[in-house]
Amino acid sequence: MPTLKSLAFAVLALTGTTALAADPLPDTIAAPGESVVLGVHAEGAQVYECKAAADGKLAWAFREPVATLLSEGKTVGRHYAGPNWELADGSAVVGKAVGNAPGAEAADIPWLKLEVASRRGSGTLTPVTTVQRINTHGGKLDGACDKAGEFRSAPYSADYVFLKKD
């Protein structure tokens, strides 16, 4: 059954407005004064590498996302290390995290607000200044690992909202 947040996102994506009146975004990832350019759903994995942590013990460290961007059930682009979002129209942006909020469940990666640090190509993402990652599900991988250099992935899904300054 869809959650209120997923229904609100569907309305957001269809109407092109930033109004999530019934369930506002946390202040740490809100983007007042910006409007929606595009909303997409992502399905993929968060990739981790086994590395020595600050305490010298081996632990899983985030390496990169690998995801397909979907709109109305069709592939429209991809999301990968950088973090980069690239659409089939040739437009792409690279983001830098500037805010976060916890996911709904302990196994969910955080919601994020990212500022666009650079862009390539020309198309839908050209005017984008902010990216929000919301409605995350899964993606976390915690705990010790056995061998430095090993990789493991954790499946995740999220909604990405691309915004521009009004």
C-alpha positions as CSV (number, residue, x, y, z in Angstrom):
1,M,0.0,0.0,0.0
2,P,1.5,3.4,-0.9
3,T,2.6,5.6,1.9
4,L,1.5,9.3,2.4
5,K,5.0,10.3,1.4
6,S,5.0,8.2,-1.8
7,L,1.6,9.6,-2.7
8,A,2.7,13.1,-2.0
9,F,5.8,12.5,-4.2
10,A,3.6,11.2,-7.0
11,V,1.5,14.4,-6.8
12,L,4.7,16.4,-6.7
13,A,6.1,14.7,-9.8
14,L,2.8,15.1,-11.7
15,T,2.0,18.6,-10.8
16,G,5.5,20.0,-10.9
17,T,5.0,21.9,-7.6
18,T,7.1,21.7,-4.4
19,A,4.0,21.5,-2.2
20,L,4.2,18.5,0.1
21,A,1.6,20.1,2.4
22,A,0.5,17.0,4.2
23,D,4.1,15.9,4.9
24,P,6.7,18.6,4.6
25,L,10.4,17.7,4.1
26,P,12.8,18.0,7.0
27,D,14.3,21.5,7.2
28,T,17.8,20.1,6.6
29,I,16.9,19.0,3.1
30,A,14.1,21.5,2.2
31,A,14.8,23.9,-0.7
32,P,12.6,27.0,-0.2
33,G,12.5,29.3,-3.2
34,E,13.1,26.4,-5.7
35,S,10.7,24.7,-8.0
36,V,10.7,21.1,-9.4
37,V,12.3,20.5,-12.8
38,L,12.0,16.7,-12.7
39,G,11.2,13.9,-10.3
40,V,12.4,10.3,-10.9
41,H,12.5,7.0,-9.1
42,A,15.8,5.2,-8.7
43,E,16.4,1.4,-8.4
44,G,19.9,0.1,-7.8
45,A,22.6,-0.5,-5.2
46,Q,24.9,1.3,-2.9
47,V,28.4,-0.2,-3.3
48,Y,30.7,-0.5,-0.3
49,E,34.4,-1.4,0.1
50,C,36.0,-3.1,3.0
51,K,38.6,-0.7,4.5
52,A,40.3,0.1,7.7
53,A,38.3,2.5,9.8
54,A,39.8,5.3,12.0
55,D,40.1,2.8,14.8
56,G,42.1,0.4,12.5
57,K,39.3,-2.2,12.4
58,L,38.0,-3.3,9.0
59,A,34.5,-1.9,8.2
60,W,32.3,-1.3,5.2
61,A,32.9,2.2,3.7
62,F,30.6,3.7,1.1
63,R,32.2,3.7,-2.4
64,E,29.5,4.6,-5.0
65,P,25.9,4.3,-6.1
66,V,24.8,2.4,-9.2
67,A,21.2,3.0,-10.1
68,T,18.7,3.3,-13.0
69,L,16.6,6.4,-13.1
70,L,12.9,5.7,-14.0
71,S,10.0,7.8,-14.9
72,E,6.5,6.2,-15.5
73,G,8.3,2.8,-15.5
74,K,10.7,3.7,-18.3
75,T,14.5,4.1,-18.0
76,V,15.4,7.8,-18.4
77,G,18.9,7.9,-17.1
78,R,21.4,6.6,-14.6
79,H,23.0,7.6,-11.2
80,Y,26.6,6.7,-10.4
81,A,29.8,7.8,-8.6
82,G,30.4,11.5,-8.2
83,P,27.5,11.6,-7.4
84,N,26.4,12.0,-11.0
85,W,22.9,11.9,-12.5
86,E,22.8,11.6,-16.2
87,L,19.7,11.6,-18.4
88,A,19.2,10.0,-21.8
89,D,18.9,13.5,-23.3
90,G,22.6,14.1,-22.6
91,S,22.2,16.4,-19.7
92,A,24.0,15.6,-16.4
93,V,24.8,17.1,-13.0
94,V,27.2,16.4,-10.2
95,G,26.1,17.1,-6.7
96,K,27.7,17.8,-3.3
97,A,25.8,16.9,-0.2
98,V,24.9,19.9,2.0
99,G,22.1,18.4,4.2
100,N,20.7,15.1,5.3
101,A,17.9,13.6,7.3
102,P,17.4,10.0,8.5
103,G,15.6,7.5,6.4
104,A,12.4,6.0,7.8
105,E,13.9,2.7,8.8
106,A,17.3,1.8,10.3
107,A,18.4,0.0,7.1
108,D,17.5,3.1,4.9
109,I,20.2,5.4,3.7
110,P,19.6,9.0,4.7
111,W,17.6,11.6,2.7
112,L,19.9,14.2,1.2
113,K,20.0,17.7,-0.2
114,L,22.8,18.2,-2.7
115,E,23.9,21.4,-4.4
116,V,24.9,21.1,-8.1
117,A,28.6,21.5,-8.3
118,S,28.9,21.0,-12.0
119,R,26.9,20.2,-15.1
120,R,27.4,18.7,-18.6
121,G,25.5,18.6,-21.8
122,S,22.3,20.4,-22.5
123,G,18.8,19.2,-21.7
124,T,16.4,18.7,-18.8
125,L,19.0,19.0,-16.1
126,T,20.7,22.2,-17.4
127,P,18.9,24.6,-15.1
128,V,19.1,22.3,-12.0
129,T,20.7,23.8,-8.9
130,T,19.6,21.3,-6.2
131,V,19.0,17.6,-6.0
132,Q,17.0,16.0,-3.2
133,R,17.1,12.3,-2.4
134,I,13.9,11.3,-0.6
135,N,11.8,8.2,0.2
136,T,14.8,6.0,0.5
137,H,14.5,2.3,1.1
138,G,17.5,0.1,2.0
139,G,21.0,0.7,0.9
140,K,22.8,0.6,4.3
141,L,25.6,-1.9,5.0
142,D,27.1,-1.8,8.4
143,G,29.4,-3.9,10.5
144,A,32.8,-5.5,10.2
145,C,34.2,-7.2,7.1
146,D,36.9,-9.8,6.7
147,K,39.2,-8.7,3.9
148,A,40.4,-5.2,2.9
149,G,39.5,-4.5,-0.8
150,E,36.4,-6.7,-0.8
151,F,33.2,-5.1,-2.3
152,R,29.6,-5.7,-1.3
153,S,26.4,-4.0,-2.5
154,A,23.2,-3.2,-0.7
155,P,20.0,-2.8,-2.8
156,Y,18.2,0.5,-2.5
157,S,15.5,2.6,-4.0
158,A,14.9,6.4,-3.7
159,D,13.2,9.2,-5.3
160,Y,15.3,12.1,-6.7
161,V,13.8,15.5,-7.1
162,F,15.7,18.0,-9.3
163,L,15.1,21.6,-8.5
164,K,16.0,25.1,-9.9
165,K,16.0,28.5,-8.2
166,D,12.8,30.5,-8.9
